[in-house]
Amino acid sequence: TRAGALRGLSELGIEVDPERNAGSKSEPTVISPEGARVTVLVVPTNEELEIARQSAALVQA
């Protein structure tokens, strides 16, 4: 999914290293190849928790 989202952006220097991109990430991780013009990071999030917090804040408002 990450590689697919960035496909076609190599002209801008945005590339993904398949080995670095493999698997899930529990910490921020560089997935661009060594020496790439643009550093591509995976930053894990907990989107479900954020949605729950914002929903609770809306209901309590």
C-alpha positions as CSV (number, residue, x, y, z in Angstrom):
1,T,0.0,0.0,0.0
2,R,2.8,2.5,0.9
3,A,4.7,1.7,-2.3
4,G,1.5,2.0,-4.3
5,A,0.7,5.4,-2.9
6,L,4.1,6.6,-3.9
7,R,4.3,4.9,-7.3
8,G,5.1,7.3,-10.2
9,L,6.8,9.9,-8.0
10,S,10.4,8.9,-8.8
11,E,10.8,11.9,-11.0
12,L,10.4,14.0,-7.8
13,G,13.0,11.9,-6.0
14,I,10.5,9.9,-4.1
15,E,11.4,6.2,-4.0
16,V,10.7,3.2,-1.7
17,D,13.2,0.5,-0.9
18,P,11.2,-2.8,-0.9
19,E,13.4,-4.4,1.8
20,R,13.0,-1.3,4.1
21,N,9.3,-1.2,3.3
22,A,8.6,-4.8,4.2
23,G,6.4,-5.5,7.2
24,S,4.7,-3.3,9.7
25,K,6.6,-0.6,11.6
26,S,6.2,0.1,15.3
27,E,8.6,3.1,15.2
28,P,9.2,5.9,12.7
29,T,11.3,4.2,10.0
30,V,13.1,5.4,6.8
31,I,11.8,3.4,3.8
32,S,13.6,5.3,1.0
33,P,16.8,3.8,-0.5
34,E,20.2,5.0,0.8
35,G,21.1,8.2,-1.0
36,A,17.6,9.0,-2.3
37,R,16.9,12.7,-3.0
38,V,13.9,12.6,-0.7
39,T,13.8,10.8,2.7
40,V,10.5,8.7,2.9
41,L,9.4,7.8,6.4
42,V,6.8,5.5,7.8
43,V,5.3,7.1,11.0
44,P,3.0,4.7,12.8
45,T,-0.3,6.1,14.1
46,N,-3.3,4.9,16.0
47,E,-6.0,6.4,13.8
48,E,-8.8,4.5,15.6
49,L,-7.8,6.1,19.0
50,E,-7.7,9.5,17.4
51,I,-11.1,9.1,15.9
52,A,-12.5,7.9,19.3
53,R,-11.0,10.9,21.1
54,Q,-12.4,13.4,18.6
55,S,-15.8,11.7,18.6
56,A,-15.9,11.8,22.4
57,A,-14.9,15.5,22.4
58,L,-17.7,16.2,19.9
59,V,-20.3,14.3,22.0
60,Q,-19.2,16.1,25.2
61,A,-19.3,19.6,23.6
